């Protein structure tokens, strides 16, 4: 009898422990799911925060540009620093307004013609592929294009709302960049002093030196990019005009803007050129591609090295890797800001880690006219 009671008690204890274990395992699963959800929420928050931080960073770049141009104008004219600043801002805003008005009016005036040219380009591209012996199914026919448009009519409202959301985000980002740049360029010393005061007294002279070096490096990088942008934009407009590609002026402006993105920008600039050249025949498309290859070669191996003699030279592999990473995580703004971000990180690593922490007196420089390690 005693043995039977002991057996019953042991079985009850075992069942209780099994029940507790199942509850604990369930709690562990719940805690794991909640922890994973927390990680995903924090990651999403970090991505949004990173996008906002890059917008502010883009505004600071714009402010560095305005500050540099204002100082250059004040040093070479009778203008004071404040007068030069307002003159540069007014001129820049006027140029932006004229550019948007011209581009918008050109698009409105040519919209119907562009639509007709796009339909004709599809047909010509289909015919050219067939003449070359390639599969004609590579490009859609006119009927397929019209069918896709009709099928998309049911999704018009969601697509329009999505487009308006992206437009709103773009306009918000543009205003953030504009006003951060304007405030930053008007009184950069205020923000520099604020950053320096965040550090202990013994470190403040070194931090002030680092911030000054960062500003100089960013000015050199922006100047180098603007030179490359002007070179590519002017030659692209001339080349498209010579090849009789429509909207050659707009294509030149787009090529100049895309050149701001190193390595990847020329590929993006080639797309609208090819789309507009398809309507002119396969030979024109080949000439456009060949022209871009030659232009990219001249810009990469002749113009850019000459600019980098006095401006900023970035390691290509690090730049491309950063562009891919920032583009995948943060989208378009990450892709655009990857190269200047590499400049900032390079200066910080060279000065604060290699020189200060490792004690190397020659940490390397971003410009080739200064000694490198």
C-alpha positions in Angstrom: 0.0 0.0 0.0 2.8 2.4 0.9 4.6 1.6 -2.4 1.4 2.2 -4.4 0.8 5.6 -2.7 4.4 6.6 -3.3 4.0 5.6 -7.0 0.9 7.8 -7.3 2.6 10.7 -5.7 5.6 10.4 -8.0 3.4 10.2 -11.1 1.5 13.4 -9.9 4.8 15.2 -9.4 6.1 14.2 -12.8 2.8 15.3 -14.5 3.1 18.6 -12.7 6.7 19.1 -13.7 5.8 18.2 -17.3 2.9 20.8 -17.2 5.3 23.5 -15.8 7.9 22.6 -18.4 5.3 23.0 -21.2 4.2 26.3 -19.8 7.8 27.5 -19.6 8.5 26.3 -23.1 5.4 28.2 -24.3 6.6 31.3 -22.4 10.0 30.9 -24.0 8.4 30.8 -27.4 6.3 33.8 -26.7 9.3 35.7 -25.3 11.3 34.7 -28.4 8.6 35.9 -30.7 8.3 39.2 -28.8 12.0 39.7 -28.8 12.2 39.1 -32.6 9.3 41.5 -33.1 11.2 44.1 -31.0 14.4 43.6 -33.1 12.4 44.1 -36.3 10.7 47.2 -35.0 14.0 48.7 -33.8 15.6 47.8 -37.2 12.7 49.5 -39.0 13.0 52.5 -36.7 16.7 52.6 -37.4 16.1 52.6 -41.2 13.7 55.5 -40.9 16.0 57.3 -38.6 18.9 56.7 -41.0 16.9 58.2 -43.9 16.1 61.3 -41.8 19.8 61.6 -40.7 20.9 61.3 -44.4 18.5 64.1 -45.3 20.0 66.3 -42.7 23.5 65.3 -43.9 22.5 66.2 -47.4 21.3 69.6 -46.1 24.7 70.1 -44.4 26.4 69.3 -47.8 24.2 72.0 -49.4 25.2 74.4 -46.6 28.9 73.6 -47.1 28.4 74.5 -50.8 26.6 77.7 -50.0 29.2 78.7 -47.4 32.1 78.0 -49.7 30.6 80.0 -52.6 29.7 82.9 -50.3 33.2 83.1 -48.9 34.7 82.9 -52.4 32.5 85.8 -53.5 33.1 87.9 -50.4 36.9 87.5 -50.8 36.9 88.7 -54.5 34.3 91.5 -54.3 33.4 94.4 -52.1 30.5 92.4 -50.6 30.5 91.5 -47.0 30.1 87.9 -45.9 26.3 88.4 -45.2 25.6 90.2 -48.5 27.5 87.6 -50.4 25.5 84.9 -48.7 22.1 86.4 -49.6 23.3 87.2 -53.2 24.3 83.6 -53.7 21.1 82.2 -52.2 18.9 84.5 -54.3 20.8 83.6 -57.5 20.6 79.9 -56.7 16.9 80.0 -56.0 16.2 82.0 -59.2 18.2 79.5 -61.2 16.2 76.6 -59.6 12.9 78.3 -60.3 13.8 79.0 -63.9 15.1 75.5 -64.4 11.9 73.9 -63.0 9.7 76.3 -65.1 11.6 75.5 -68.3 11.6 71.8 -67.7 8.0 71.7 -66.7 6.8 73.7 -69.6 8.9 71.6 -72.0 7.4 68.4 -70.6 3.8 69.8 -70.9 4.4 71.0 -74.4 5.9 67.7 -75.5 3.8 65.3 -73.5 1.6 64.2 -76.4 4.6 64.0 -78.8 6.6 62.0 -76.2 3.7 59.5 -75.9 3.5 59.1 -79.7 7.3 58.8 -79.8 7.2 56.1 -77.0 4.7 54.0 -78.9 6.7 54.4 -82.1 9.9 53.5 -80.3 8.3 50.3 -79.1 7.3 49.4 -82.7 10.7 50.4 -84.1 12.5 48.5 -81.3 10.4 45.4 -82.1 11.2 45.7 -85.8 14.9 46.2 -85.2 15.1 43.1 -82.9 13.3 41.1 -85.6 15.7 42.3 -88.3 18.6 41.3 -86.1 17.2 37.8 -85.8 16.5 38.1 -82.1 13.3 37.2 -80.4 10.6 39.8 -81.0 9.0 39.0 -77.7 11.8 40.9 -75.9 9.8 44.1 -76.3 6.0 44.5 -76.0 4.0 45.3 -79.0 1.8 48.4 -79.3 -1.3 46.3 -78.5 0.4 44.8 -75.5 1.3 48.3 -74.2 -2.2 49.6 -74.6 -3.6 46.4 -73.0 -1.2 46.9 -70.0 -2.5 50.5 -69.7 -6.1 49.4 -69.8 -5.4 46.7 -67.2 -3.8 49.2 -65.0 -6.8 51.5 -65.0 -8.4 49.5 -62.2 -5.3 50.2 -60.1 -5.2 53.9 -61.0 -6.4 55.3 -57.7 -4.0 53.2 -55.5 -1.1 54.0 -57.9 -2.0 57.7 -57.8 -2.1 57.7 -54.0 1.2 55.9 -53.9 2.7 58.4 -56.4 1.4 61.3 -54.3 2.9 59.8 -51.2 6.3 59.5 -52.9 5.9 63.1 -54.3 5.1 64.3 -50.8 8.1 62.6 -49.4 10.3 64.0 -52.1 9.1 67.5 -51.6 9.5 67.2 -47.8 13.0 65.9 -48.3 13.8 68.8 -50.6 12.6 71.4 -48.1 14.5 69.7 -45.3 17.7 69.9 -47.4 17.0 73.4 -48.5 16.4 74.9 -45.0 19.1 72.9 -43.2 21.6 74.1 -45.8 20.4 77.7 -45.6 20.6 77.8 -41.8 23.9 75.9 -41.7 25.5 78.2 -44.3 24.4 81.4 -42.6 26.1 80.8 -39.3 28.3 77.6 -39.5 30.4 78.7 -36.5 27.4 78.4 -34.2 27.0 74.7 -34.9 30.7 73.9 -35.0 31.0 75.5 -31.5 28.1 73.4 -30.3 29.7 70.2 -31.5 33.0 71.1 -30.0 31.5 71.9 -26.6 30.1 68.3 -26.3 33.6 67.0 -25.6 35.8 67.4 -22.6 38.1 70.5 -22.4 41.3 68.6 -23.2 39.8 67.2 -26.4 38.2 70.3 -27.7 41.2 71.7 -29.8 41.5 68.3 -31.5 37.7 68.1 -32.2 37.8 71.6 -33.6 40.7 70.5 -35.9 38.7 67.5 -37.0 35.6 69.5 -37.8 37.6 72.0 -39.8 39.2 69.2 -41.8 35.8 67.6 -42.4 34.5 70.9 -43.8 37.5 71.3 -46.1 37.2 67.7 -47.3 33.5 68.1 -48.1 34.1 71.4 -49.9 36.8 69.7 -52.1 34.6 66.7 -52.8 31.6 68.9 -53.8 33.8 71.1 -56.0 35.2 68.0 -57.7 31.7 66.6 -58.3 30.4 69.9 -59.7 33.3 70.0 -62.2 32.6 66.5 -63.3 28.8 67.2 -63.5 29.4 70.3 -65.6 31.7 68.4 -68.0 29.4 65.5 -68.4 26.3 67.6 -68.8 27.6 69.9 -71.4 29.2 67.1 -73.5 26.0 65.0 -73.2 23.8 67.8 -74.5 26.2 68.4 -77.4 26.4 64.7 -78.2 22.6 64.1 -78.1 22.1 67.2 -80.3 24.6 65.9 -82.8 22.9 62.5 -82.8 19.5 64.3 -83.2 18.1 62.8 -80.1 15.1 64.8 -78.8 15.2 66.8 -75.6 19.0 66.9 -75.7 19.1 69.8 -73.3 17.0 67.9 -70.7 19.2 64.8 -71.2 22.3 66.9 -70.6 20.8 68.2 -67.3 19.8 64.7 -66.2 23.3 63.4 -67.1 24.9 66.2 -65.0 22.6 65.4 -62.0 23.2 61.7 -62.2 27.0 62.3 -62.3 26.6 63.4 -58.6 26.4 59.7 -57.9 29.8 58.2 -58.6 30.1 54.9 -60.5 26.4 54.2 -60.8 25.2 57.6 -62.1 26.3 57.2 -65.7 24.3 53.9 -66.0 21.2 55.8 -64.7 21.8 58.6 -67.2 22.0 56.2 -70.1 18.4 54.9 -69.7 16.4 57.9 -70.8 18.9 58.5 -73.6 18.4 55.0 -75.0 14.6 55.2 -74.6 14.5 58.4 -76.7 17.0 57.1 -79.2 15.1 53.9 -80.0 12.6 55.8 -82.1 15.5 57.0 -84.3 16.7 53.4 -85.2 19.0 50.8 -83.9 22.1 52.5 -85.2 21.3 55.6 -83.2 20.9 53.5 -80.1 24.3 52.0 -80.7 25.9 55.4 -81.2 24.3 56.7 -78.0 25.7 53.7 -76.1 29.1 54.1 -77.7 29.1 57.9 -77.0 28.4 57.2 -73.3 31.1 54.6 -73.1 33.7 57.1 -74.6 32.4 59.9 -72.4 32.6 57.8 -69.3 36.1 56.7 -70.2 37.3 60.3 -70.7 35.6 61.4 -67.5 36.9 58.5 -65.4 40.4 58.3 -66.7 41.3 61.8 -67.8 39.0 64.4 -66.2 38.5 62.9 -62.8 42.2 62.1 -62.1 43.0 65.7 -63.1 40.4 67.0 -60.7 41.5 64.7 -57.9 45.0 66.1 -58.1 43.6 69.0 -56.0 40.2 67.6 -54.8 39.1 64.5 -53.0 40.0 61.0 -54.2 38.0 58.1 -52.8 38.8 54.4 -52.8 36.5 52.9 -55.5 35.8 49.6 -53.8 34.9 51.2 -50.5 32.7 53.7 -52.3 30.8 51.1 -54.4 30.3 48.8 -51.4 28.9 51.7 -49.4 26.7 52.7 -52.3 25.2 49.2 -52.5 24.8 48.9 -48.7 23.2 52.3 -48.3 21.1 51.9 -51.4 19.7 48.5 -50.2 19.0 49.8 -46.7 18.0 53.4 -47.2 16.9 53.7 -50.8 17.7 56.6 -53.2 18.9 58.9 -50.5 21.3 56.3 -49.2 22.7 55.8 -52.7 23.1 59.5 -53.3 24.8 60.2 -49.9 27.1 57.1 -49.9 30.1 58.9 -51.5 30.2 61.9 -49.2 29.5 59.6 -46.2 32.7 57.7 -47.2 34.6 61.1 -47.2 33.4 61.8 -43.6 34.2 58.3 -42.4 37.6 58.3 -44.0 38.5 61.6 -42.3 37.3 60.4 -38.9 39.1 57.1 -39.2 42.3 58.7 -40.3 42.4 61.4 -37.7 40.7 59.9 -34.6 41.7 56.2 -35.0 44.9 55.8 -37.1 46.6 59.0 -35.9 45.2 59.4 -32.3 44.7 55.8 -31.2 47.4 54.0 -33.2 49.9 56.8 -33.0 50.6 56.9 -36.8 51.8 60.4 -37.7 51.0 59.8 -41.4 47.4 58.4 -41.4 46.9 59.2 -45.1 45.2 62.0 -47.0 42.2 62.3 -49.3 44.0 64.5 -51.8 46.8 63.4 -54.0 48.7 66.7 -53.7 49.4 65.9 -50.1 51.6 63.1 -48.7 50.0 59.7 -48.4 50.9 56.8 -46.2 
